[in-house]
Amino acid sequence: MSLVIQRVLQILGLLAPTDRRPDWSPAELSERSGIPLQTVYRILTQLEKEGWARRHRETRRYSVGYSLIQTGLSAWQKLSVREIARPVMERLSEQSGESVALTVRDGADAVLIDYVYSSQWLRLVEPVGLRIPLIQGAGRKILLAWQSPQIQQQILDELAKRPKVEHLVKNREEIARLMAELWQQGYAVSYGEITPGSVGVAAPVFDHSGGVVASITVGGPEDRFGPDRLPQVINLVRAASEEVSAQLRGQVKHE
């Protein structure tokens, strides 16, 4: 790598804001990088022209430019939720001893896009690609709960046209109360709504904009989700969904 490219990349890396400091002076960047001040000025001037750095007129300090932010967000969006969630789901399955599902909304339905099977002989099994209405099961209901009231009503109106689930959406007041409850507590628990004798525990996954993009669900036989164990599973699922959300926001914690 040429020295010029190396220095440009070094300055770009140093422009990242910290909790205590959102921007930097050329002198500070020079001191931190060891690059001569005049060279830092030339690099910053070019980066500013390209939109990769932003110069604040009042303070004459520099921060990350809008072009760099846009490029970064675009890269995160293209990195699929499935790729980020997969290792977290595998760990969650090991911790809980149960199967783990990753589900995304598609209109009035939810589609299962990834699944980690439990290692136990008696386990919950669902095929990738499974499509289920958003009113059935923890993983689907938690996605519905994070939609706006207007979108929720549109979804329920669509489901009301389907003979197999129309009876589930008749009591709109009860559904509204449940959605508010799920939104407030941050997770959902369902019993036998998809598979008789099973339990599902789900939590939402959010992207950099704060919008819900998926749900993570732990599912298994009901007799393994007793009153002593259920709170543990809830905590595990919420921690996993928060970890995936943090990575989608670019807030990766390095241990």
C-alpha positions in Angstrom: 0.0 0.0 0.0 1.4 3.4 -0.9 2.2 5.9 1.8 -0.4 8.4 0.5 -3.3 5.9 0.6 -2.1 4.7 4.0 -2.2 8.2 5.4 -5.6 9.0 3.9 -7.1 5.8 5.5 -5.4 6.6 8.8 -7.0 10.1 8.9 -10.4 8.7 7.9 -10.2 6.2 10.8 -9.2 9.0 13.2 -12.2 11.2 12.2 -14.6 8.8 13.9 -16.4 10.5 16.8 -16.1 9.3 20.3 -18.4 9.7 23.3 -16.4 12.7 24.5 -15.4 14.4 21.2 -17.5 14.6 18.0 -14.9 16.4 15.9 -11.1 17.0 15.6 -8.8 19.8 14.8 -6.0 19.3 12.1 -3.4 19.7 14.9 -5.1 16.9 17.0 -5.2 14.6 14.0 -1.6 15.3 13.3 -0.6 14.5 16.8 -2.6 11.3 16.9 -1.4 10.1 13.6 2.1 11.3 13.5 1.5 12.7 10.1 3.0 16.2 9.5 0.4 19.0 10.0 0.7 20.4 6.4 0.1 16.9 5.0 -3.0 16.5 7.3 -4.3 19.8 5.9 -3.9 18.6 2.3 -5.6 15.3 3.1 -8.5 17.0 4.9 -9.0 19.5 2.1 -9.3 16.7 -0.5 -11.6 14.6 1.8 -13.8 17.6 2.3 -14.1 18.2 -1.5 -15.2 14.5 -1.9 -17.7 14.7 1.0 -15.8 12.2 3.1 -14.9 14.8 5.7 -16.9 17.8 7.0 -15.3 21.1 8.1 -17.3 23.1 10.7 -16.9 26.8 9.8 -17.4 28.1 13.3 -14.7 25.9 15.0 -12.6 24.9 11.9 -12.7 21.4 13.2 -13.4 18.2 11.2 -15.8 15.3 11.5 -17.0 12.4 9.3 -18.6 13.7 6.0 -22.0 12.8 4.8 -20.7 10.8 1.9 -18.8 8.5 4.2 -21.8 8.1 6.5 -24.0 7.3 3.5 -21.5 4.7 2.2 -21.3 3.1 5.6 -25.0 2.9 6.1 -25.4 1.4 2.6 -22.8 -1.3 3.4 -24.6 -2.2 6.6 -28.0 -2.5 4.8 -26.5 -4.8 2.2 -25.0 -7.0 4.9 -28.1 -9.2 5.5 -29.7 -9.6 8.8 -29.3 -13.4 8.4 -25.5 -13.1 8.1 -25.2 -11.1 11.3 -27.8 -13.1 13.2 -26.6 -16.6 12.4 -23.7 -16.9 14.9 -25.8 -15.2 17.6 -28.6 -17.7 16.9 -26.3 -20.6 17.1 -25.0 -19.5 20.5 -28.6 -18.8 21.7 -29.5 -22.4 20.7 -26.6 -23.8 22.7 -27.5 -21.6 25.7 -31.2 -22.4 25.7 -31.0 -25.9 24.4 -33.9 -25.1 22.0 -34.4 -24.4 18.3 -34.0 -20.7 17.2 -35.9 -19.0 14.3 -35.2 -15.7 12.5 -38.3 -14.2 11.0 -39.0 -11.1 8.8 -42.2 -9.4 7.8 -43.6 -9.7 4.3 -46.9 -7.8 4.0 -49.4 -9.3 6.4 -47.3 -12.4 6.8 -43.9 -13.3 8.3 -41.4 -15.5 6.6 -38.9 -17.8 8.3 -35.5 -17.0 6.8 -33.2 -19.0 9.0 -33.4 -21.7 11.6 -31.0 -23.4 14.1 -32.1 -26.8 15.2 -31.9 -27.8 18.8 -29.5 -30.7 19.6 -32.1 -32.4 21.7 -34.0 -35.4 20.4 -37.4 -33.9 21.1 -37.3 -30.5 19.5 -39.3 -28.0 17.5 -38.7 -28.1 13.7 -39.9 -25.5 11.2 -38.8 -25.2 7.5 -37.0 -22.2 6.2 -39.5 -20.3 3.9 -42.4 -21.0 6.2 -45.0 -18.2 5.8 -47.4 -17.6 8.7 -49.8 -14.6 9.3 -48.5 -12.0 11.6 -51.3 -12.7 14.1 -50.0 -16.2 15.0 -47.1 -17.0 17.3 -44.7 -15.0 19.3 -42.2 -14.3 16.5 -45.0 -13.0 14.3 -46.9 -11.0 16.9 -43.8 -9.1 18.0 -43.2 -7.9 14.5 -46.8 -6.7 14.3 -46.5 -4.9 17.6 -43.8 -2.7 16.3 -45.8 -1.5 13.3 -47.6 1.8 13.4 -51.3 1.7 14.4 -52.2 2.5 10.8 -50.1 -0.3 9.4 -51.4 -2.7 12.0 -55.0 -2.0 10.9 -54.1 -2.5 7.3 -52.5 -5.9 8.2 -55.5 -6.9 10.2 -57.9 -5.8 7.4 -55.9 -8.0 5.0 -56.0 -11.0 7.4 -59.7 -10.5 8.0 -60.2 -11.5 4.3 -58.6 -14.9 4.9 -61.1 -17.6 6.0 -58.4 -19.6 8.0 -57.5 -16.6 10.3 -60.4 -14.2 10.1 -61.6 -15.4 13.5 -58.3 -14.3 15.1 -58.6 -10.7 14.1 -62.3 -9.9 15.0 -61.6 -8.4 18.4 -59.6 -5.4 17.4 -59.7 -3.8 20.9 -58.2 -6.9 22.4 -55.5 -7.1 19.7 -54.7 -3.4 20.3 -54.3 -4.0 24.0 -52.0 -7.0 23.3 -49.9 -5.1 20.8 -49.4 -2.3 23.4 -48.4 -4.8 26.0 -45.9 -6.5 23.8 -44.4 -3.2 22.7 -44.1 -2.1 26.3 -42.5 -5.3 27.7 -40.2 -5.8 24.6 -40.9 -9.5 24.1 -43.7 -12.0 23.3 -44.6 -15.5 24.6 -47.0 -17.8 22.8 -48.4 -21.3 23.7 -49.3 -23.8 21.0 -50.4 -21.2 18.4 -48.5 -22.8 15.6 -47.5 -26.2 16.9 -49.7 -27.8 19.7 -47.8 -28.4 22.9 -45.0 -25.9 22.0 -43.9 -22.5 23.4 -42.3 -19.6 21.6 -40.4 -16.7 23.1 -39.5 -13.9 20.7 -37.9 -10.4 20.7 -37.6 -7.8 18.0 -34.4 -6.9 16.0 -33.9 -3.3 15.0 -31.8 -1.6 12.3 -29.8 1.6 12.4 -32.9 3.7 11.9 -34.7 2.1 14.9 -37.2 0.2 12.7 -37.9 -3.4 13.4 -36.5 -5.7 10.7 -36.8 -9.2 12.1 -37.6 -11.2 15.2 -35.6 -13.9 17.0 -37.6 -16.8 18.5 -36.7 -19.6 20.8 -39.2 -22.5 20.6 -39.6 -25.9 22.1 -41.8 -28.3 24.0 -44.0 -26.7 26.6 -42.8 -28.9 29.4 -39.3 -27.4 29.1 -40.6 -23.9 29.7 -41.7 -24.0 33.3 -42.1 -21.0 35.6 -38.5 -21.3 36.7 -37.0 -21.5 33.3 -39.2 -19.2 31.2 -37.7 -16.0 32.7 -34.2 -17.3 31.8 -35.2 -18.0 28.2 -36.8 -14.5 27.9 -33.5 -12.9 29.1 -31.5 -15.0 26.7 -33.7 -14.1 23.7 -33.8 -10.4 24.6 -30.0 -10.3 24.9 -29.6 -12.0 21.5 -31.9 -9.6 19.8 -30.2 -6.7 21.4 -26.8 -8.0 20.2 -27.9 -8.4 16.6 -29.6 -5.0 16.7 -26.3 -3.4 18.0 -24.4 -5.0 15.2 -26.9 -3.7 12.6 -26.4 -0.3 14.1 -22.7 -0.7 13.8 -22.2 -0.6 17.6 -20.1 -3.8 17.8 -18.6 -4.4 21.2 -15.1 -5.9 21.1 -14.1 -7.9 24.2 
